[in-house]
Amino acid sequence: MADLAFASPVYLVADAYYASRTLLRPLLKEGHHVVTRVRRTAVAYAKAPSKTKKRRGAPKKYGGKVRLWSLFDDPSAMMEAKSPVYGEKKLSLRYRSVDLYWRRVGVLVRFVAVDHPTRG
């Protein structure tokens, strides 16, 4: 397969099957963006707290575990926006955006939890 070179970053929209390290790391390294769904059981990690004392070894990269499904637990933290989908007039979506570390990829990832009133 030939290497494809693009002049500007590309957005790839993929199913959850493609949310793997072998696909995502090379794309992110080249500056591209990936929009994908993750499993309901997926977890990510908060940023590690900054060190107060100097210790031996590498600093911690990951903080506490966050179950991504728990982003829906706090309705007051969600924002509202009109649906951008054609044919869904007068429909508003609730969403929440959080930046967390995803060990599967090894970098900081923006997770967006979307609550659609009719599709779930």
Beta strands, then each sheet from edge to edge (+ up, - down):
strand 1: 11-14
strand 2: 33-36
strand 3: 43-47
strand 4: 62-67
strand 5: 79-82
strand 6: 92-102
strand 7: 107-115
sheet 1: 1+ 2+
sheet 2: 3+ 4-
sheet 3: 5+ 6- 7+
end
